[in-house]
Amino acid sequence: NVVIAKVDATQAKDLGTKYEVKGYPTMKWITADNKVEDANVGRSLDALVKFVNEKSGTFRTESGLLSDKAALYEPLSKIVKKFVAADDKDKLIAEGEEALKSLPSNYNARQTGYYVRAMKKIKTKGSEFVAKEQ
């Protein structure tokens, strides 16, 4: 969840003071637990979207839609590639669950966890599950 707000610190002087705004424009990144850092990012939409994606673990395009990289995590992608041809699918599901435990903080665990949920469904429902999901 990311909120982008435009504040006129000449009008909202208390916020300008609180967040140490010294010049204009100034961009700040404020975390959910209220840690504040300067958002050293270019002023283009592309630069802003890239910055927000990196900080929040999202994969959005400039239009706000999900990019083709959404929820992809290379270590899990490698496990899934092995899973497709594997006889011991339980072992690879366990590897996937372990990989999720070390997921970098900028990834969304619920979204990225789809890898493991899909492997479990394929194991129980068979490969036709994939065709039905498309």
Beta strands, then each sheet from edge to edge (+ up, - down):
strand 1: 28-30
strand 2: 36-38
sheet 1: 1+ 2-
end
